[in-house]
Amino acid sequence: MKLVAIYKVETGEITALCALPPDPTAPSPGLQLRPGESRSELDIPDELMPREDDSQLQSRMEAIIKSYRIETHAAKMVKYT
């Protein structure tokens, strides 16, 4: 699954996640960036975002926000240690 992550450039803290539609020709969500924020598109592993139960999508994204940050020099998601 592809997500757009909005994060603080200085710390990598994720402030928002938005699921991208599966159709690559669909428009990207229009997310507003605040000063000091950036955005990256991420491929999320199936073990973090299983597709069989979309009813849990919001709670899974909230768990990712709490548990991960963006490694800003590589624009990839890493688990908090």
Secondary structure, DSSP 8 states (H G I E B T S, - for coil): -EEEEEEETTT-BEEEEEE--SSTTS--------TTEEEEEEE--TTTS-TT-GGGHHHHHHHHHHHEEEETTTTEEEE--
